[in-house]
Amino acid sequence: MQKKLFCVLIIFFVATQFAFAQQIKKVIISGYGGQHDLDVRTAFLIGYNSYNGLPSIVDTSFPGEVILYSNTLQASFDYAVANDYDLIIRSTTGLSTGLRLAPNYPDVKLVMPAGSNNFVQVFFGDVITSPVVITGAGIDSNQTGYKVEFYSIDPITPYNYSSFSNGYIAGQLAFIANTLNCSFDSARVLARNNGSENGIIDFYNGFGEIYPKNIITTPLPVELTSFTATLINQNVLLNWQTATEVNNYGFEIERSVLSAERQAWEKVGFVNGSGNSNSPKDYSFIDKELLPGKLSYRLKQIDNNGNFKYSDIVNVNLITKDFKLYQNYPNPFNPTTRISWQSPVDGNVIIKIYNILGNEIAELLNEFKSAGRQEMNFNATIINKQLASGVYLYRIEVKNSELIFSMNGKMTLMK
């Protein structure tokens, strides 16, 4: 079995999960295009190759692709998700937009400068909890004076432009993640702990410069080799194993019920760690009395200093034996509401809306859906802009080759 690394992580990114090993293979340079973005791309490649000796403008060591995408940051995130890109390097200012958008795209990492060299949009927020890697420029300190996480040289010009330093830092972090086979976020924290400031942050320099050599030669404190979830009746059995442990206080078990709109995590248990160990350790936890649905689990490994990191996510689908149609929510509504149901079987699902006299208003859904909990949104204005206030019926039928389930519900439109 190939071992996957569970890299060290200090307190940040509470809303983000950390994968076992997410190689950085596809990168977007997001900005206005032209030579400036080409130079940021070059800075990224130089940063990626910085550990291997003197930087070289001609760099072929990065194992993936780096494209220029001249568009807004919102469009860049959407393009990254649609085309499986791992990393966005922003070549312009606009940090406030990045901080607002980044939590909505946890699988796409964003690196961008704190502001321009003219002190536009200076950042005064919390660097540690920021979902964005915030960078600045300088030779032996952050000369632009912004509050940053890391600073570096500008490898393109003698002026230490923050955009080129930003690309350089992104390349260094990508190299660390790919070399250690750990997540980009774990590489980020290793860079904090083993950089020029030795894990100490100050207002201007952040955690200082990134020293890849110090990082890739430092052993990782907790190595997770497996994490699985198994359904046993209506319970979920979680098993995981570590190969080695250093300073391991224990594991919080977190559960989330998947939905189309959001993924909120809650703590459901805790298992003590083994402290320090050089031999494999096995752990287990049983989650009981569960409601049906698509469930996700992750581990929050905590060390004795309070630092923590998240495992990869495992999913299970807990299916009820009964068919249920839930009350739409919100109710009354205007103009949108959510219709949810639970089916024990796969099948074709038909949902229709009727007025109080039993006349059909619209067919909302007629397609195959998997067993388990499902939901859809109903927008009264899309169906009929003249739909009056009042009580309406919604009817669901689930059909497969052997069974037919049907049920009615009432909803109130209040304009």
C-alpha atoms as one frame of an Amber mdcrd trajectory, in Angstrom:
protein
   0.000   0.000   0.000   1.299   3.404  -0.913   1.467   5.604   2.165  -0.194
   8.997   2.112   1.158  11.841   4.169  -0.810  13.572   6.894   1.219  16.795
   7.076   1.621  19.132  10.048  -0.864  21.984  10.282  -1.265  24.851  12.786
  -4.557  26.565  13.604  -6.110  28.009  10.437  -8.483  27.202   7.610 -11.156
  25.827   9.920 -13.637  25.595   7.059 -11.286  23.824   4.672 -10.401  20.175
   4.382  -6.845  18.982   3.759  -6.285  16.152   1.340  -3.805  13.351   1.864
  -1.936  14.155  -1.337  -3.092  16.625  -3.943  -0.367  17.112  -6.512  -0.321
  20.604  -8.037  -0.553  19.874 -11.747  -2.787  22.580 -13.225  -2.213  26.270
 -12.488  -4.000  29.442 -13.628  -2.351  32.864 -13.841  -5.367  35.120 -13.363
  -5.086  38.779 -14.329  -5.314  41.232 -17.188  -3.168  39.240 -19.600  -0.171
  40.325 -21.653   3.496  40.423 -20.748   2.847  41.106 -17.081   0.993  37.796
 -16.655   3.647  35.994 -18.691   6.241  37.312 -16.247   4.174  36.082 -13.287
   4.095  32.664 -14.955   7.888  32.786 -15.312   8.209  33.794 -11.649   6.135
  30.761 -10.659   8.402  28.428 -12.628  11.498  30.022 -11.111  10.045  29.654
  -7.623   9.231  26.007  -8.290  12.841  25.396  -9.333  14.446  27.552  -6.617
  15.487  24.640  -4.413  17.589  23.036  -7.126  20.083  25.842  -7.454  20.212
  29.257  -9.055  16.953  30.322 -10.722  16.710  29.882 -14.456  14.380  31.827
 -16.732  13.999  28.724 -18.916  12.362  26.271 -16.502  10.837  22.923 -17.450
  10.883  21.271 -14.019   7.221  21.925 -13.140   5.374  18.691 -14.064   2.050
  20.269 -15.041   0.553  23.104 -17.077   0.381  26.815 -16.330  -2.127  28.848
 -18.352  -2.966  32.539 -18.569  -6.628  33.328 -17.928  -7.406  37.014 -18.402
 -10.622  37.490 -16.492 -12.149  38.376 -13.143 -11.328  36.360 -10.055 -14.889
  35.016  -9.925 -14.620  33.767 -13.506 -11.189  32.309 -12.729 -12.576  30.274
  -9.831 -15.474  29.029 -11.951 -13.110  28.056 -14.762 -10.776  26.311 -12.307
 -13.598  24.210 -10.857 -15.019  23.328 -14.267 -11.619  22.258 -15.612  -9.979
  20.688 -12.526  -7.324  23.337 -11.882  -5.567  23.157  -8.515  -4.097  26.624
  -8.035  -4.870  30.239  -8.994  -2.081  32.817  -8.894  -3.561  36.289  -9.070
  -1.323  38.792 -10.831  -3.237  41.916  -9.779  -4.616  43.506  -6.618  -8.131
  42.880  -5.329  -7.491  40.914  -2.147 -10.894  41.728  -0.661 -12.545  39.895
  -3.552 -10.225  36.923  -3.082 -10.996  36.709   0.636 -14.728  36.788  -0.108
 -14.661  34.141  -2.860 -12.007  31.678  -1.660 -14.101  29.961   1.065 -16.639
  28.989  -1.606 -13.969  27.066  -3.557 -12.062  24.980  -0.975 -10.525  22.670
  -3.605  -8.895  25.545  -5.517  -6.029  27.313  -3.752  -5.439  31.043  -4.233
  -2.162  32.953  -3.875  -2.203  36.714  -4.359  -0.387  39.898  -3.302  -1.647
  41.925  -0.342  -1.795  45.029  -2.534   0.108  46.991  -5.129   3.473  48.601
  -4.487   1.588  51.902  -4.189  -0.200  50.813  -1.000  -3.576  50.206  -2.621
  -5.973  47.942  -0.657  -3.615  47.394   2.262  -4.477  44.215   4.189  -4.939
  44.432   7.963  -6.836  41.182   8.550  -5.842  37.927  10.212  -3.193  36.222
   8.089  -3.348  32.924   9.988  -7.042  32.308   9.352  -7.008  33.736   5.839
  -8.185  31.314   3.120  -5.758  33.077   0.767  -1.946  32.947   0.783  -1.091
  36.676   1.035   2.324  37.741  -0.209   4.641  40.752  -0.399   7.950  41.711
  -1.992  11.403  42.456  -0.626  15.049  41.459  -0.568  15.720  40.960   3.155
  12.309  42.133   4.461   8.850  43.012   3.188   9.675  46.423   1.761   6.101
  47.196   0.629   4.902  47.296   4.232   1.731  45.263   3.792   0.589  42.701
   6.316   1.573  39.447   4.578   2.074  35.754   5.177   5.326  35.425   3.187
   7.600  37.787   1.300  10.231  37.048  -1.336  12.439  38.574  -3.979  11.064
  39.629  -7.335  12.967  37.273  -9.689  12.014  39.206 -12.838  12.968  42.844
 -12.201  15.170  44.797  -9.741  12.109  46.733  -8.502  10.621  43.958  -6.340
   7.143  44.091  -7.804   4.679  42.303  -5.565   2.996  40.412  -8.431   6.243
  38.726  -9.455   7.114  37.897  -5.850   3.634  36.421  -5.557   4.270  34.045
  -8.452   7.631  33.073  -6.997   6.123  32.182  -3.603   3.331  30.180  -5.250
   5.976  28.173  -7.111   7.877  27.432  -3.905   4.743  26.183  -2.143   3.736
  24.040  -5.125   7.211  22.485  -5.167   6.997  21.640  -1.443   3.537  20.073
  -1.830   4.552  17.972  -4.833   7.894  16.917  -3.359   6.420  15.836  -0.011
   3.261  14.459  -1.633   1.134  16.484   0.780  -1.606  19.081   0.327  -0.879
  22.655  -0.693  -2.251  23.854   2.653   0.097  21.561   4.563   3.011  22.862
   2.498   1.909  26.349   3.468   2.112  25.583   7.186   5.437  23.766   6.850
   6.712  26.921   5.137   5.557  28.954   8.127   7.201  26.731  10.715  10.498
  26.274   8.871  10.914  29.606   7.078  13.124  32.550   7.888  11.002  33.607
  10.886  10.857  30.056  12.358   7.090  30.038  12.797   6.902  33.497  14.401
   4.711  36.070  12.666   5.205  39.839  12.729   3.104  42.575  11.166   5.323
  43.413   8.192   7.232  40.254   7.353   4.603  37.646   8.231   6.400  34.312
   8.536   9.248  35.640   6.378  10.848  33.956   3.403  10.208  30.348   2.399
  13.172  27.975   2.681  12.256  24.801   0.720  15.473  23.062   1.763  14.578
  23.353   5.455  11.091  22.046   4.806  11.606  18.999   2.631  14.317  17.681
   4.955  12.069  17.971   8.055  10.216  14.765   9.035   6.430  14.935   9.144
   5.008  14.381  12.661   1.928  12.255  11.846   1.678   9.828   8.945  -1.827
   8.526   8.239  -1.854   5.402   6.077  -5.589   4.646   5.847  -9.018   6.040
   6.724 -12.223   4.126   5.868 -15.959   4.200   6.630 -18.164   1.068   6.688
 -21.940   0.790   7.089 -23.089  -1.725   9.740 -26.892  -1.750   9.900 -27.768
   1.882  10.634 -24.345   2.685  12.122 -21.073   3.844  10.551 -17.771   2.241
  11.590 -14.701   4.423  11.026 -11.216   2.854  10.979  -7.874   4.566  10.515
  -4.203   3.763  10.983  -1.060   5.806  11.537   2.466   4.688  10.697   4.237
   7.140  13.016   3.146   9.786  15.546   4.911  12.701  17.198   3.204  14.777
  19.896  -0.238  13.439  18.923  -2.961  14.396  21.444  -5.806  12.742  19.562
  -8.455  12.825  16.849 -11.747  14.661  16.742 -14.259  12.921  14.463 -16.351
  15.313  12.373 -19.484  14.495  10.357 -21.298  16.404   7.640 -24.565  15.716
   5.832 -24.074  16.476   2.159 -26.550  18.795   0.481 -26.697  20.750  -2.743
 -26.183  24.074  -0.960 -23.541  23.667   1.713 -21.437  21.288   3.759 -21.426
  22.053   7.502 -19.245  19.986   9.841 -19.981  18.996  13.462 -17.932  17.152
  16.074 -19.389  13.719  16.897 -16.592  12.132  18.951 -12.976  12.064  20.107
 -10.324   9.316  20.224  -7.060   9.713  22.162  -3.812   9.558  20.199  -0.679
   7.604  21.091   1.533  10.615  21.741   4.839   9.462  20.244   5.056   6.224
  18.289   7.292   4.694  15.622   5.016   1.693  15.006   1.589   1.353  13.306
  -1.394   2.295  15.479  -5.000   1.363  14.707  -8.027   3.419  15.704 -11.797
   3.052  15.353 -15.024   4.903  16.154 -18.715   3.972  15.720 -21.223   6.692
  14.860 -24.713   5.583  15.997 -28.361   6.659  15.798 -27.972   8.312  12.405
 -30.584   9.865  10.172 -30.583   8.695   6.539 -28.584  10.674   4.025 -25.245
  11.063   2.281 -22.759  11.396   5.133 -19.159  12.621   5.061 -16.509  12.108
   7.740 -13.081  13.615   8.384 -10.520  13.454  11.195  -9.168  16.510  12.966
  -5.790  15.445  14.311  -4.701  17.632  17.259  -1.228  17.765  18.792  -0.375
  18.571  22.405   0.231  22.228  21.542  -3.286  22.666  20.145  -2.175  22.705
  16.517  -4.372  20.643  14.200  -4.894  19.369  10.675  -7.662  17.616   8.773
  -7.619  14.249   7.038  -9.072  13.444   3.681 -12.850  12.911   3.555 -14.677
   9.578   3.345 -18.326   9.286   2.295 -21.156   6.834   3.000 -24.791   6.748
   1.888 -27.144   5.707   4.688 -30.435   4.678   3.100 -33.691   4.366   4.991
 -36.091   1.439   4.484 -39.027   3.844   4.242 -40.135   6.408   1.682 -40.552
   9.928   3.061 -41.649  13.272   1.680 -40.560  16.139   3.915 -42.353  19.438
   4.411 -41.042  22.028   1.997 -38.829  24.680   3.559 -39.329  27.553   3.995
 -43.114  27.427   4.223 -44.829  29.817   3.638 -42.428  30.968   0.922 -41.858
  33.706  -1.647 -40.737  32.953  -4.267 -38.460  29.928  -3.640 -38.682  26.871
  -1.423 -36.920  23.514  -1.154 -38.656  20.144  -1.621 -36.901  17.134  -0.031
 -37.621  13.423  -0.025 -36.083  10.131   1.034 -36.322   7.023  -1.149 -35.158
   3.463  -0.354 -34.699   2.677  -4.060 -33.247   4.128  -7.232 -35.905   5.162
  -9.683 -37.498   7.754 -11.920 -38.756  10.678  -9.846 -41.692  12.840 -10.958
 -42.667  15.960  -9.014 -45.694  18.031 -10.005 -47.404  21.124  -8.596 -51.222
  21.409  -8.415 -53.598  24.140  -7.336 -56.094  23.530  -4.531 -58.677  22.299
  -7.076 -56.333  19.566  -8.272 -55.396  21.172 -11.582 -51.784  20.617 -12.628
 -49.698  23.798 -12.590 -46.286  22.467 -13.602 -44.020  19.421 -13.727 -40.863
  20.263 -11.798 -38.918  17.043 -12.224 -39.005  13.891 -14.331 -35.686  12.086
 -14.222 -33.733   9.235 -12.621 -32.531   9.785  -9.054 -30.473   7.544  -6.787
 -31.762   6.115  -3.526 -31.262   8.187  -0.411 -32.134  11.738   0.529 -32.611
  14.134  -2.365 -33.844  17.693  -2.746 -34.665  20.330  -5.333 -35.604  24.015
  -5.354 -38.969  25.324  -6.576 -39.080  28.911  -7.851 -42.667  30.094  -8.313
 -41.634  32.978 -10.602 -39.949  30.648 -13.064 -43.011  28.410 -13.303 -45.555
  31.203 -13.569 -44.881  34.877 -12.883 -48.627  35.418 -12.259 -48.956  32.602
  -9.721 -51.209  33.990  -6.984 -50.779  33.710  -3.246 -52.446  30.659  -1.774
 -52.162  26.977  -0.951 -50.708  24.559  -3.532 -50.131  20.812  -3.571 -46.935
  19.046  -4.560 -46.942  15.358  -5.474 -43.967  13.037  -5.836 -43.811   9.620
  -7.463 -40.769   7.335  -7.448 -40.940   4.427  -9.876 -38.642   1.522 -10.658
 -39.231  -1.891 -12.195 -40.731  -3.312  -8.997 -42.089  -0.524  -6.797 -44.012
   2.735  -6.956 -43.945   5.251  -4.107 -46.126   8.355  -4.108 -47.003  11.061
  -1.576 -48.532  14.541  -1.449 -47.633  17.674   0.467 -49.013  21.208   0.883
 -47.192  24.480   0.455 -48.242  28.121   0.857 -47.110  30.893  -1.482 -47.338
  34.247   0.287 -46.544  37.319  -1.786
